[in-house]
Amino acid sequence: MQVIILGSGNPLPHPDRAGPSTLVRTAVGDLLFDCGRGVLMRAGAVGSGAPALRALLLTHLHSDHITDLNDIFTTRWMMSLQPNPLPIYGPRGTADVVRAMEAMLEPDIGYRITHHDDLNWRPVADVTEVDHGVIFEEGAVRVTAAPTDHAPVRPTVGYRVDEGEHSVVIAGDTVPCAGLDELCDGADVLVNTVVRGDLIEPLGLPRFTDVLDYHSGVGDAAETAARNGVGTLLLTHLVPPPAPGTEQEWVDQAQEKFDGRIVLATDLLTLEVGD
């Protein structure tokens, strides 16, 4: 199993960091968690793409985590030689968002069906809204969801992927909570969104300081990893993006609370789970 950070960024556009998105490569196919800005460009760099996804799993419906949902939906349809429904898992409200997206794309769908004789079916998404428990099981791969805490964004979920003896947790945007602890118990890798309050608070701008009360700080993520016996803590969705030369500061802060392996995400960073 591999974890590939397709996008390590946040809502603010950055030339080197695509929007939040993590690819987990398993024996049954590529599982894509969230689909922020530029995700298919990054997927192309690792030999993946919309037609090949086994499933798309959304942690929540904030715009920066679903910016390219329409791109995945449309590209999968256009690049498939036969009907290829897109399995989408997400919290309550996901089906409404997908229906609204389809309505937005209706002109484009009509244009393409009219123009291409060999494209005589509509794009389809198979949406499953999830909350708590096992949501996907195929071969040796099992995916479990649990509620997280990103209030006032409700509901939100995190995911755990188990394949054989190895496991990866995708926290999404959340503060520490019981659901995240449940997912993290003994996991090989925790992929956790983090923010730096020591860099954001001095700005004094409510639009920015507000993010501190519903995201994990670096220390929070480290404590979650330590409390649950996680092997590797992978910090992503970095707010603010680390200035060149300051990357070690993030790792140092996490090391104060966690003595396992700590990795700071960059786009296309790849971890072999279990190594």
DODRENZA-174455 format. One line per field, with one value per residue (C-alpha): x, y, z; residue in three letters; residue number from 1. Coordinates in nm, 4 decimals, padded with zeros to 6 digits, always signed. Each point is the difference from the previous one (the first is absolute). Layout:
residues N
east <- [X; ...]
north <- [Y; ...]
up <- [Z; ...]
residu <- [Ala; ...]
num <- [NUM; ...]
***
This chain:
residues 275
east <- [+00.0000; +00.1211; -00.1022; +00.0541; -00.0672; -00.1501; -00.0742; +00.1501; -00.1446; -00.2902; -00.2753; +00.2493; +00.1554; +00.3691; +00.2305; +00.1521; -00.2896; -00.3191; -00.3221; -00.0576; +00.0078; +00.1567; +00.0275; +00.0198; +00.1156; -00.1327; -00.0230; -00.3534; +00.0812; +00.0571; -00.2094; -00.0116; -00.0737; -00.1309; +00.0523; +00.1386; +00.1294; +00.2223; -00.0490; -00.0090; +00.3178; +00.1756; -00.1615; +00.1383; +00.3494; -00.0306; -00.1674; -00.3533; -00.3088; -00.3750; -00.0898; +00.2199; -00.1312; -00.1544; -00.1819; -00.0053; -00.0451; -00.0839; +00.0728; -00.2292; -00.1549; +00.2129; +00.0730; +00.3781; -00.0464; -00.2397; +00.1202; +00.0744; -00.2906; -00.1523; +00.3326; +00.0259; -00.3646; +00.0220; +00.3472; -00.0856; -00.3028; +00.1826; +00.3011; -00.1902; -00.0913; -00.3064; -00.2206; +00.2224; -00.1969; +00.2049; -00.0416; -00.0093; -00.0082; -00.0538; -00.1907; -00.3683; -00.0566; +00.2327; -00.2890; -00.1443; +00.3374; +00.0402; -00.3503; +00.0722; +00.3290; -00.1781; -00.2514; +00.2847; +00.1603; -00.3216; +00.0889; +00.3418; -00.1471; -00.2459; +00.2703; +00.2203; -00.2747; -00.1175; +00.3516; +00.1366; -00.1877; +00.1906; -00.0872; -00.3633; -00.0290; -00.0082; +00.2586; -00.1099; +00.1087; -00.0952; -00.0202; +00.0080; -00.0406; +00.1951; +00.0292; +00.1488; +00.1198; +00.1357; -00.1012; +00.2037; +00.1472; +00.1622; +00.2649; +00.2458; -00.0995; -00.2443; -00.0968; -00.1582; -00.1522; -00.0512; -00.1357; +00.2477; -00.0357; +00.0320; -00.2915; -00.1839; +00.0533; -00.2261; +00.0175; +00.3629; +00.1715; +00.3453; +00.0996; +00.2246; +00.1267; +00.1134; +00.1764; +00.1308; +00.2030; +00.0462; -00.2186; -00.0276; -00.2249; -00.1223; -00.1117; -00.1271; -00.0642; -00.0687; +00.1036; +00.0927; -00.3087; -00.1205; -00.0784; +00.3517; +00.1491; -00.2070; +00.1324; +00.3619; +00.0356; +00.3259; +00.0060; +00.3187; -00.0586; -00.2160; -00.0503; -00.1080; -00.0905; +00.1926; +00.0138; +00.2584; -00.1635; +00.3315; +00.0184; -00.3697; -00.0918; +00.2420; -00.1857; -00.2957; -00.2444; -00.3176; -00.0328; +00.3318; -00.0040; -00.3426; +00.1605; +00.1768; -00.3108; -00.0953; +00.3329; +00.2666; +00.3162; +00.3304; +00.0108; -00.3593; +00.0791; +00.3139; -00.1932; -00.2631; +00.2739; +00.1742; -00.3207; -00.0989; +00.3306; +00.0332; +00.3235; +00.0341; -00.1608; -00.0354; -00.0830; -00.1918; -00.2449; +00.2592; -00.1291; +00.1890; +00.2218; +00.3519; +00.2353; +00.3128; +00.2480; -00.2562; -00.1221; +00.1927; -00.1918; -00.3171; +00.1761; +00.1610; -00.3374; -00.1447; +00.3025; -00.0794; -00.3104; +00.0748; +00.3110; -00.0960; +00.0828; -00.1162; -00.0288; -00.0933; -00.2050; +00.0972; -00.1910; +00.0735; +00.1704; -00.0362; +00.0145; +00.0196; -00.2194; +00.1729; +00.3558]
north <- [+00.0000; +00.3494; +00.3460; +00.2758; +00.3640; +00.1445; +00.3345; +00.1334; +00.3502; +00.1886; +00.2309; +00.2702; -00.0718; -00.0863; -00.0628; -00.3145; -00.1450; -00.1325; -00.0155; -00.2639; -00.3500; -00.3318; -00.3156; -00.3372; -00.2761; -00.3432; -00.3454; +00.0769; +00.3375; +00.3659; +00.1584; +00.3801; +00.1978; +00.3493; +00.1755; +00.3483; +00.2378; -00.1654; -00.3581; -00.1621; +00.1775; -00.1447; -00.3413; -00.0020; +00.0433; -00.3315; -00.1986; +00.0238; +00.1748; +00.0308; -00.3177; -00.2173; +00.1075; -00.2796; +00.2611; +00.3657; +00.0586; +00.3453; +00.1004; +00.3029; +00.2475; +00.3108; +00.1440; -00.0464; -00.3760; -00.0438; +00.2676; -00.2529; -00.2377; +00.1074; -00.0573; -00.3575; -00.0707; +00.1381; -00.1307; -00.3534; +00.0063; +00.1407; -00.2300; -00.3258; -00.2190; -00.1382; +00.1088; +00.0380; +00.1352; +00.1886; -00.1379; +00.2936; -00.0318; +00.2984; +00.1447; +00.0856; +00.2707; -00.1553; -00.1181; +00.3525; +00.1439; -00.2611; +00.0672; +00.3741; -00.0661; -00.2107; +00.2790; +00.2479; -00.2316; -00.0661; +00.2255; -00.1643; -00.3494; +00.0852; +00.1465; -00.3068; -00.2557; +00.1914; +00.0268; -00.3510; -00.2920; -00.2479; +00.1818; -00.0979; -00.0232; +00.2601; +00.0315; -00.1726; +00.0279; -00.2715; +00.1957; -00.1628; +00.2280; -00.1263; +00.0659; -00.2762; -00.3521; -00.2108; +00.1565; -00.1964; -00.3483; -00.1728; -00.2700; +00.0876; +00.3684; +00.1449; +00.3669; +00.1252; +00.3415; +00.1849; +00.3443; +00.2835; +00.3525; +00.2944; +00.1973; +00.1985; -00.2174; -00.3000; -00.2867; -00.0845; -00.3384; -00.1507; -00.3306; -00.2946; -00.2300; -00.3452; -00.2359; -00.3161; +00.1029; +00.3622; +00.3054; +00.3671; +00.2634; +00.3068; +00.2489; +00.2807; +00.3322; -00.0574; +00.0759; -00.2970; -00.2079; -00.3477; -00.1014; +00.0819; -00.1884; -00.3022; +00.0038; +00.0580; -00.2879; -00.1731; +00.1454; -00.0027; +00.3492; +00.2961; +00.2687; +00.3048; +00.3557; +00.2518; +00.3737; +00.2168; +00.2270; +00.1657; +00.1261; +00.0786; +00.1775; +00.2930; +00.0887; +00.1128; -00.0537; -00.1873; -00.1617; -00.1751; -00.0427; -00.1640; -00.3087; -00.0813; -00.1199; -00.2763; -00.1397; -00.1963; +00.1858; -00.1752; -00.0931; -00.1276; -00.2316; -00.1211; -00.0752; -00.1910; -00.2098; -00.0648; -00.0807; -00.2633; -00.1704; +00.1261; -00.0821; +00.2974; +00.3442; +00.1675; +00.3716; +00.1484; +00.2794; +00.2302; +00.3379; +00.2169; -00.1692; -00.0321; +00.2715; -00.1433; -00.0990; -00.0233; -00.3548; -00.1444; +00.2273; -00.2001; -00.3279; +00.1369; +00.1066; -00.3464; -00.1692; +00.1708; -00.2223; -00.3042; -00.2144; -00.1934; +00.0825; +00.3462; +00.1014; +00.3437; -00.0299; +00.1345; -00.0686; -00.3466; -00.1177; -00.3796; -00.2291; -00.3783; -00.1150; -00.2485; +00.0893]
up <- [+00.0000; -00.0874; +00.1176; -00.2567; +00.0834; -00.3161; +00.1615; +00.3233; -00.0208; +00.1508; -00.1338; -00.1046; -00.3441; +00.0135; -00.2978; +00.1538; +00.1965; -00.1557; +00.1982; +00.2683; -00.1451; +00.0989; -00.2094; +00.1727; -00.2345; +00.0918; -00.1527; -00.1195; -00.1556; +00.0741; +00.2740; -00.0239; +00.3154; -00.0746; -00.3308; +00.0407; -00.2641; -00.2632; +00.1141; -00.3449; -00.1076; +00.3034; -00.0564; -00.3530; +00.1402; +00.1889; -00.2754; +00.1332; -00.1314; +00.0208; -00.1979; +00.2225; +00.3414; +00.2031; +00.2072; +00.1023; +00.3728; +00.1362; +00.3572; -00.0139; -00.2398; +00.0463; -00.3432; +00.0157; +00.0434; -00.2936; -00.2446; -00.2746; +00.0587; -00.3312; -00.1795; +00.1297; -00.0833; -00.3535; -00.0837; +00.1145; -00.2303; -00.3028; +00.0325; +00.0535; -00.2981; +00.1754; +00.2889; +00.3058; +00.2986; +00.2576; +00.3545; +00.2420; +00.3776; +00.2237; +00.2951; -00.0043; -00.2615; -00.2577; -00.2188; -00.0120; -00.1038; -00.2755; -00.1334; -00.0076; -00.1808; -00.2614; -00.0552; -00.0467; -00.2576; -00.1916; -00.2974; -00.0358; +00.0256; -00.2776; -00.2245; +00.0264; -00.0520; -00.3069; -00.1423; +00.0660; -00.1530; +00.2148; +00.3231; +00.0378; +00.3783; +00.2727; +00.2778; +00.3184; +00.3634; +00.2488; +00.3259; +00.3422; +00.2988; +00.2999; +00.3698; +00.2149; -00.0700; -00.2848; -00.3327; -00.2524; -00.0017; -00.2954; +00.0153; +00.2761; -00.0040; +00.2525; +00.0401; +00.3217; +00.0681; +00.3276; +00.0883; +00.0523; +00.1405; -00.2392; +00.1473; -00.1169; -00.3102; +00.0640; -00.0591; -00.0738; -00.0107; +00.0053; -00.1563; +00.0762; -00.2744; +00.1110; -00.2373; +00.1586; +00.3037; -00.1051; +00.0442; -00.0969; +00.1562; -00.1891; +00.2628; -00.2216; +00.1732; +00.3695; +00.3524; +00.2202; +00.0737; +00.0970; -00.3576; -00.1159; +00.2936; -00.0940; -00.3559; +00.1059; +00.2444; -00.0949; -00.3545; -00.2052; -00.1414; +00.1046; -00.2661; +00.1997; -00.1014; +00.2126; +00.0626; +00.1792; +00.2547; +00.0824; -00.3592; -00.0522; +00.3241; -00.0514; -00.3198; +00.2090; -00.2878; +00.1014; -00.3415; +00.0707; +00.3779; -00.0224; -00.1582; +00.3268; +00.1836; -00.2437; -00.1196; +00.1851; +00.0896; -00.0539; +00.3685; -00.0121; -00.2892; +00.1750; +00.3173; -00.1979; -00.1600; +00.3332; +00.1868; -00.2534; -00.0728; -00.3577; -00.1819; -00.2379; +00.0209; -00.3383; +00.0300; -00.2927; -00.1013; +00.1541; +00.1177; -00.0704; -00.2591; +00.1445; -00.1173; -00.1634; +00.2650; +00.2829; -00.0631; +00.2952; +00.2379; -00.0704; +00.0672; +00.3170; +00.1384; -00.0640; +00.1587; +00.3282; +00.0293; -00.2191; -00.0247; -00.3119; -00.3599; -00.1127; -00.3654; -00.1348; -00.3174; -00.3387; -00.3188; -00.1429; +00.3180; +00.0143; +00.3028; -00.0145; +00.2855; +00.2245; -00.1029]
residu <- [Met; Gln; Val; Ile; Ile; Leu; Gly; Ser; Gly; Asn; Pro; Leu; Pro; His; Pro; Asp; Arg; Ala; Gly; Pro; Ser; Thr; Leu; Val; Arg; Thr; Ala; Val; Gly; Asp; Leu; Leu; Phe; Asp; Cys; Gly; Arg; Gly; Val; Leu; Met; Arg; Ala; Gly; Ala; Val; Gly; Ser; Gly; Ala; Pro; Ala; Leu; Arg; Ala; Leu; Leu; Leu; Thr; His; Leu; His; Ser; Asp; His; Ile; Thr; Asp; Leu; Asn; Asp; Ile; Phe; Thr; Thr; Arg; Trp; Met; Met; Ser; Leu; Gln; Pro; Asn; Pro; Leu; Pro; Ile; Tyr; Gly; Pro; Arg; Gly; Thr; Ala; Asp; Val; Val; Arg; Ala; Met; Glu; Ala; Met; Leu; Glu; Pro; Asp; Ile; Gly; Tyr; Arg; Ile; Thr; His; His; Asp; Asp; Leu; Asn; Trp; Arg; Pro; Val; Ala; Asp; Val; Thr; Glu; Val; Asp; His; Gly; Val; Ile; Phe; Glu; Glu; Gly; Ala; Val; Arg; Val; Thr; Ala; Ala; Pro; Thr; Asp; His; Ala; Pro; Val; Arg; Pro; Thr; Val; Gly; Tyr; Arg; Val; Asp; Glu; Gly; Glu; His; Ser; Val; Val; Ile; Ala; Gly; Asp; Thr; Val; Pro; Cys; Ala; Gly; Leu; Asp; Glu; Leu; Cys; Asp; Gly; Ala; Asp; Val; Leu; Val; Asn; Thr; Val; Val; Arg; Gly; Asp; Leu; Ile; Glu; Pro; Leu; Gly; Leu; Pro; Arg; Phe; Thr; Asp; Val; Leu; Asp; Tyr; His; Ser; Gly; Val; Gly; Asp; Ala; Ala; Glu; Thr; Ala; Ala; Arg; Asn; Gly; Val; Gly; Thr; Leu; Leu; Leu; Thr; His; Leu; Val; Pro; Pro; Pro; Ala; Pro; Gly; Thr; Glu; Gln; Glu; Trp; Val; Asp; Gln; Ala; Gln; Glu; Lys; Phe; Asp; Gly; Arg; Ile; Val; Leu; Ala; Thr; Asp; Leu; Leu; Thr; Leu; Glu; Val; Gly; Asp]
num <- [1; 2; 3; 4; 5; 6; 7; 8; 9; 10; 11; 12; 13; 14; 15; 16; 17; 18; 19; 20; 21; 22; 23; 24; 25; 26; 27; 28; 29; 30; 31; 32; 33; 34; 35; 36; 37; 38; 39; 40; 41; 42; 43; 44; 45; 46; 47; 48; 49; 50; 51; 52; 53; 54; 55; 56; 57; 58; 59; 60; 61; 62; 63; 64; 65; 66; 67; 68; 69; 70; 71; 72; 73; 74; 75; 76; 77; 78; 79; 80; 81; 82; 83; 84; 85; 86; 87; 88; 89; 90; 91; 92; 93; 94; 95; 96; 97; 98; 99; 100; 101; 102; 103; 104; 105; 106; 107; 108; 109; 110; 111; 112; 113; 114; 115; 116; 117; 118; 119; 120; 121; 122; 123; 124; 125; 126; 127; 128; 129; 130; 131; 132; 133; 134; 135; 136; 137; 138; 139; 140; 141; 142; 143; 144; 145; 146; 147; 148; 149; 150; 151; 152; 153; 154; 155; 156; 157; 158; 159; 160; 161; 162; 163; 164; 165; 166; 167; 168; 169; 170; 171; 172; 173; 174; 175; 176; 177; 178; 179; 180; 181; 182; 183; 184; 185; 186; 187; 188; 189; 190; 191; 192; 193; 194; 195; 196; 197; 198; 199; 200; 201; 202; 203; 204; 205; 206; 207; 208; 209; 210; 211; 212; 213; 214; 215; 216; 217; 218; 219; 220; 221; 222; 223; 224; 225; 226; 227; 228; 229; 230; 231; 232; 233; 234; 235; 236; 237; 238; 239; 240; 241; 242; 243; 244; 245; 246; 247; 248; 249; 250; 251; 252; 253; 254; 255; 256; 257; 258; 259; 260; 261; 262; 263; 264; 265; 266; 267; 268; 269; 270; 271; 272; 273; 274; 275]
***
